[in-house]
Amino acid sequence: MNKLLFLFLILPVYLVAQDNTVKDRDFFDALTKAEREIIVNKGTERAFSGDYVALYEAGLYVCKACNNPLFKSQSKFKSNCGWPSFDDEINNSLIRNQDNSSAMQRVEICCANCKGHIGHLFQGEELTEKNLRHCVNSISIRFISKK
């Protein structure tokens, strides 16, 4: 009976808690081919195709590769650009790199923990008071509900 209790009640709770632990290695091992294309190879998902474009529930957004907390749901806003947009990040969660690909000058944002590609940062669009838009690939992040 104790083994059944452990398997059906305690183990699932343990696994969920363990899943949210920030990884310190083997960041990209569990990624799917599509996730690897965006996060490792710095791709971009199609506009309006991501799971989190229209999600405005209370919670936390973490890096899909390593579970590093990146954005609080309070900083998410509707930008109509086709990707989840945030006007603030959790302190020290992201690093910025100059990105001159695709004949554009942009600022790439990557997870500070695993260095995986998250999206791009745009300034000066006047969409929010902070005047910042972290344009994020849904496939690069995972949402943890506050519920």
Summary of the structure (lengths in Angstrom):
residues: 147
radius of gyration: 16.7
end to end distance: 30.6
largest distance: 63.7
contacts: 417
relative contact order: 0.22
helix: 23%
strand: 29%
